[in-house]
């Protein structure tokens, strides 16, 4: 029996709610993610020689691990940042029915 598709959460940020919603639409409509949660945050970071503090929107992207490259490409194609945050976090465990829903609503690379 084939093991179930590995899942992950990909984290990214956007500079505005509008940009975050646009990125989420691209990922959901492209079947690259089953769910994208958008959270208002404040980021403090070092950039180009100075400390910055800016409002951002954090995207938590629920998807199949095999789709990481496609998700990264989609984000890079539609993002306003020169160096956007794109970080993959493996899902080790979770509620079976929820994980099944994520698998049903993402399209593995081999089916593209």
Residue pairs with C-beta under 8 A, 6 or more apart in sequence:
4 99
4 103
5 64
5 65
5 66
5 103
5 106
5 108
6 64
6 65
6 66
6 90
6 91
7 62
7 63
7 64
7 65
7 90
7 91
7 94
7 99
7 102
7 103
8 63
8 64
8 65
8 68
8 88
8 89
8 90
8 91
9 60
9 61
9 62
9 63
9 88
9 89
9 91
10 33
10 59
10 60
10 61
10 63
10 68
10 71
10 72
10 86
10 87
10 88
10 89
11 58
11 59
11 60
11 61
11 85
11 86
11 87
11 89
12 23
12 58
12 59
12 61
12 75
12 79
12 84
12 85
12 86
12 87
13 41
13 43
13 56
13 57
13 58
13 59
13 84
13 85
14 20
14 23
14 56
14 57
14 59
14 79
14 80
14 81
14 84
15 54
15 56
15 57
15 80
15 81
16 57
17 38
17 40
17 57
19 57
19 79
19 80
20 38
20 57
20 59
21 38
22 78
23 36
23 59
23 74
23 75
23 78
23 79
24 33
24 36
24 38
24 59
26 32
26 74
26 78
27 33
27 36
27 61
27 63
27 71
27 74
27 75
28 34
28 35
28 36
30 70
30 74
31 105
31 106
31 107
32 63
32 67
32 70
32 71
32 74
32 106
32 107
33 61
33 62
33 63
33 67
33 71
33 106
34 62
34 63
34 101
34 102
34 103
34 104
34 105
34 106
35 61
35 62
35 102
35 105
36 59
36 60
36 61
36 62
37 59
37 60
37 62
38 57
38 58
38 59
39 57
39 58
39 60
40 55
40 56
40 57
40 58
41 55
41 56
41 57
41 58
42 53
42 54
42 55
42 56
43 52
43 53
43 54
43 55
43 56
44 51
44 52
44 53
45 51
45 52
46 52
61 71
62 102
63 71
63 102
63 106
64 102
64 103
64 106
64 108
65 88
65 90
66 108
66 109
66 110
67 106
67 107
67 108
67 109
68 88
69 109
70 109
70 112
71 86
72 86
75 84
75 86
76 84
76 86
91 99
